[in-house]
Amino acid sequence: MSSKPTVLVTGSAGHLGRALMLTLADQGYIALGIDINASDTTTLVGSITNTTFLSHIFASHKIDHVIHAATLHKPHVGSHTKDDFVQTNIAGTLALLECATSTAPGGQGVLKSFVYVSTTSAFGAALSPTRGQPAAWIDEDVAPVPKNIYGATKTAAEDICWLVHREKGVPIVVLRTSRFFPEEDDDEARRAAMGEENLKVLELAYRRVDVADVVGACMCAMEKAVGGEVRWGRYIISAPTPFKRDGETLRGLDEDAGRMFREAVPGCGEVFERKGWRFLKRVDRVYDASRAVEELGWKPEYTFEKAVERISKGKEWRSPLTFRVGKLGYHAVSTGVYTTR
């Protein structure tokens, strides 16, 4: 019998699930992937809402860790019902938690960690001060104000995670990830404002994270849970920002974001000029991931500063894992940039 710990990855055919499945074996884990879609990174095809399917998995495998990445995303808001979101994001999370923490006869062991992949979209209306107001500084102390069914169901699932942690004592870590998808922006105005690469590099300064760094955060969460250092926690996972948390900076991001980028990262203006790139006129929020860095020991490699440095040397600013995962879309419904290929 293998002594390697086994990790159950839900949503294994999706962006993050695929990235995890491609990485876990190299990190000394046995990866078991489940998804409703068959793929080369899916071990078993089935739904997290199917308790019979889940119970069989936990009865027949010794699962040490669960990374729960399966979800309906924001792009699904236009193609799925609110009940679909409730069933997948809330009921599915509860079913997975109850099966994973069950002590019923036939179970194969005690769960060492449960990592729930949530989203910074949970903050919702807290993210968008109107023009003329300072940019919002978003850390874990900001109360979520969901503005759509996606955010509402993700925050509800987070609360279910907390409830199960309280009741059963299993270590649970919630990671609120910012955007890491390689597809174009879902906002037509943002797509028209500047080139795709230009926009994504800028977003690394305040609202984006490389998928390889999200995988790294999941690994850190598992390790801290096993070591007993983190039994429960919610963390923002976004590339560390070069901006400072002070009134002058936050006002400057509203008034002239380009100036603030140039001041925060000297030399970025020249690099952008050589590329023919532009700066955003306004930034409305900044995600602060410092708590994840401090408490989880997370060491993100793909930051805005490092992207600028790599670009200046003619190197690729994205991780190799980004290209291994590729552009997957989210569903077969014709909904623009997120349609599956």
N, C-alpha and C positions, 0 to 999 in steps of 0.2 A: 504494500500500500504506500502511495506517495506521501511524503511528509510535507509537500508543498501546500500552502493554504489555498483554498478554492474560493474564487470570487464569482458570485452570480451578478451578471450585468444585464439589466433590463433595457430594452430599446437598442439592442445590439446591432440593428441594421441602420440606425440613425447616425448623425454626425458624431456625437460624443461617444455613443455606444461602440461604434466602429473603431474610433480612435482608442478607446480603452481595450477592446479585444485585440487590437494590433500591438498593444504595448505591454499588457499584463504579463504575458509569458516571458518577455525579456526582463521583467522585474522579479521573476521568481515565483509567479503565481500560476495556478491553474484557472483558466477563464472559462466560464459556462455562460453563453449568451442566449437570451430569449427575446423574441420579437414576434409580432403578428406577421411580419414579412420574412420570407426566406432570403438568406444572403450568405456570402462566404464567411461572415462573422457571426452567424446565428447558429447556435447548437441545437436548440429546440424551438419549434414554431408554436406559438400559443399566446394567449392574452393574459395580462396581469389581472383582468377582471374575472378570470376563470379559476375559481378556488380549487377545483378538482385537479387542474393542470398544475397549479402552484403546489398543492399538497403533495402531489406525486414527486415533484422535484425535491422538496425538502425531506421527504421520507426516503428517497433513494440516493441522495447525495449528501455528503457532509459539507454543508455550506458554512464557510468561516466568515465571509463578508458579503454584503449586498451593496452594489452601487446602482441606485434606482434612477435611471436616466429616461425611461419610457414616459412619454407625455404627449398630449396634444399641445401644440405650440400656438403662438400668436397668428401665424399664417393660416391656421385651421379655423380661425374665427369666422371667416367668410364662407367656409365650406362645411362646417359641422355645427350641430345644434348645441345649445347650452347643456342639454342633458348628456350629450356625448362627452362634453368636457367634465361634467360632474362624475360620470361613470368611470372615465379613464383616470383623470387626475386626482380625484378624491376617493371614490370607492375602490379603484384599482390600487392606490397607495395603501389604503387600510387593509385590503385583502392580502397584499404582499407582506405588510408588517405583521399581521396576525399569523400568517403561515410561517414567516421567518422566526417568530418568537415563540411559537407553540412548543409546549413541553409534552405534547400528546405521545403515546406509545408509537414507536416506529421512527421517531425523529432521530436524525443522525448526529446531533451535537448542539452546542450552545453558540449562538451567533456572537461574534466578536465585535462587529461594527455594522452599522447601517448608514450609508451615505446617501442623502436625498439631494438630487440635483434640482434646485429651484431656479429662480430667475430674478434679475434686477427689475424686470417688468412688474414684479410684485409691488414696487414702490408707487407705480402708477402716477396719479395726479401730483404726488410730491416731487416729481421730476421736472415739472414744466412751469417755472415761473414765467410770467408774461414779459415781453420785451420792455426794457427799462428797469427791470428788477435784477439784482445780482444773481449770478448762477447759483443753483442749489448744490450744497455740499452734502453728498449722500453717504452716510456710514450706517452701521448696524443700529444706531440709536434712533434713526428716522422711522417713524411709524408708517407702514404701508397704507396707501390709499388706492386700492385697485380701481382701474378705470374700464376694465372689460372682463369677460368671463374667464379668460386665460389667467389674468392676475388674481382674480377672486378665488379660483380653484387651486392655484399654486399656494396661496397664503393659507387656505383652509387645510391643504395637505401638510403644510409645515406645522400647523397647530395639532394635527393628528399625530405627527411624528413626536411632538412634545408630550402629548398625552400618553402615548405608548411608552416613551422613555420613562415618564413618571411612574407608570403602572408596573412596568416589567424590568426597568433598570438597564435595558440594553443601551450601549453607547450609540447615539445618533448624532450625526453632524449634517447640518443643512448648508449647502453651498449655493448662494445666490449668484449665478454666473451672469456676466454681461454678454453681449453678442459675440459669437465666435464663428458663425456660419460663413462660408466662403461665397455664397450667392450675393448678387447685387442687393442694395438696400431696397426694402419694400415700399419706401416712400418715393413717389415719382419725382417730386420736387428736389429731393436730395440727390437722386440719380442724375437729374439734369444739371445740378449745380456744378459738379466736377467729376473727373474720372473716378472709376471704381477704386483703383489702387490708392489714389490721392486721398480719397475719403477714408478708406480703411486705416491708412497709416495715421491720419489725424485722430481717428477714433481711439487709437491705442493710448492716447493721452488722457481720455476721460470716460470712454464707454465701451471698450472692446478688449478682448483677451484672445490670445492664440489658443487653439484647441489643445496643443501640447502642454501648455501651462494649466489648462483645466484638468487634464489627466494628472498632471503633477499635484494639483490641489487635492484630487481624490485620493491619491496615494498617501499624501501627508495626513489627510483626515483619518484614513484607516490606521496608519502607524500611531498617531496620537491616541486614538481610541484604544488600540491594543495595549499601549503603554500606560493607559489610565490617566493620561494628562488632560484629555478632553473627553468628558462623558456626554456632554451636550453642548451644542453651540450652533449659532447661525453666523455665516461669514459671507461677505461680499468677495467675489472672485472676478477681478478686473485688473488689467495691467496697471501697475502702480503709476499714479499720476505724477507728472513733473510740476504740477501747479501747487501753490501754497494755499493753506486754508486761512486766508485773511480777507478783510473787506475790500482792500484795494484790488487784489487779484480777482475776486468774484465779481466785482463791478466791472473790471477791465474785460472779463470774458463776455459780459453782456454788451459792452460798448465797442470793443475792438479786439476780438479774439486773436487775430493775427499778431498783434503787438505782444500779447501775453505769451503766445507760442514762442516767438523770437526771444523774449526775455527769459523764459523758463529754460529753453534749450538753445544756448548760443551756437550759431552755425547752421541751425535748421533752415533759416531763411535762404542762405546761399545754396544749400542742397536742393531745396524746393525750386528755387529759381532755375537751377541747371536742368531740373526735370520738367520744367514748364508747369509746375504744380501751383495750386493756389491754397490760401488759408481760408478757413471758415470765418465769416464775419461775426458770428455769435455762437457761443457755447452756453447751453442752458442748464447743464448739470455736470457734476464731477463725482465719479464713484471713488470712494476711498477704501482701498483693500489692505490698509496697514494692519488691521487686526488679524487678518489671515496670515500675513507675513510674520507677525510677532507670535501669535499663539499656535499656529499650525506648523510653523517653520517652513512655510511655503516660499520657494525661491523662483519666481517667474523669470524666464529668460528673454521673453519677447516683449520688450517695453518700447515706448515711443522713442526714447533716447537711443536705444540699441538699434531700432529700425533705421533711424536717421544715420547712425554710424555705418550700418551695413550698406545702406543705399549709397552713401558717399564713397564707398569702396567698390561699388559695382556688384555687391553681393545681394542674394535673395533675403528679404526682410522677414518672410514667413518661415515657419518651421517645416522641415521635410514631411512631418506627419500631416500637415494641412493638405499636401498634395497626394499623400497616400489615401486619405479619406475621400478627397474630391468633393465635387458639387453633387449633392444627392437630391435636392429638392425636399418636399415634405409630403406630397400626395399627387395622385394622377389627375386631379381636377385642374382645369385650366385656370390658374390664378397667377399668371404672370411669372415673376422671377422664381417663385417657389415651386412651380410645377416640376414633378419628377421627370428626369430625362428618360 
